[in-house]
């Protein structure tokens, strides 16, 4: 049986945690409050006001 040092397991966990951090950042960086869209008119709302 092969013996693995504690550093190998530590490095594997660090890489895993780093990948999870990057994934969480990419998924959550564009999160916006849904109520924000209700209070600010979009381009469609401005077109209706002009006609």
ABEGO torsion letter per residue (X at the ends): XBBBBAAAAAAAAAAAAAAAAAAAAAAAAABBBAAAAAABBBAAAAAAAAX
